[in-house]
Amino acid sequence: MDLIQVDHYDEMSARASQFIINKIRATNKFVLGLATGSTPEGIYRILREKNKNGVFSFQNVTTFNLDEYVGLSEEDSNSYRYYMNDKLFNHVDISKDQTFIPNGNAADLKAECQRYDERIERVGGIDLQVLGLGMNGHIGFNEPGTSFHSKTQIVDLTTSTRKANARFFATMEDVPKQAITMGVATIMQSKEILLLVSGDQKADALERLFNGKVSNDFPASRLKEHPKVTVIADQKATHCVRV
């Protein structure tokens, strides 16, 4: 894993967005894996601006999101489809037909998981997958204990993950208890991975990623065995890391 240390969140966002733009501009067909949450919001803001100013185009980009809650409609403001439309897709030159997010309202959720992996395979795999890092080492919604062989799957969300996301909902009871997520094996099949880490609350997790052992008790540790991972992290997140 290559670590790029930056001073603060805004610099992380700027470096990461330029990293993504460079990859998109280098080819006429690009498959980009995307994440949600607070960490990538700065990246999406910069990508919107750069796209609007003609720096690059999304027209030849296909996107796949890591995950989606089970039971929320696309119009629900807490769904990840709504998030992606609001933060990025509605503001750039990409066809919605080229943007894929698991359907958490599918009649057959297990079949939806299989279809999602098949869609990724049909486009030749993900060229670059953007990830965040959970405080307990989760990537996507792959919680501690998840098999490293897992493909896209339905998962039960831990109390800690639900609490971390509760700030987006009216009450804790409103936070979904399940999600569909790319599995660890699906993520690892990406040709390249960009991991973004910001804030002192992620410092212990980042230290464990770099200095701990590979174990499914800490799902992100599997990234150490991927041939091409770039980590961009700010000073608050890296102060414990020894590399």
Secondary structure, DSSP 4 states (H G I P E B T S, - for coil): -EEEEESSHHHHHHHHHHHHHHHHHT-S-EEEEE--SSTTHHHHHHHHHHHHTTS---TTEEEEESEEESS--TTSTTSHHHHHHHHTGGGSS--GGGEE---TT-SSHHHHHHHHHHHHHHTT--SEEEEE--TTS-BTTB-TT--TT--SEEEEPPHHHHHHHGGGSSSGGGS-SEEEE--HHHHHTSS-EEEEE-SGGGHHHHHHHHHS---TTSGGGGGGGSS-EEEEEEHHHHTT---
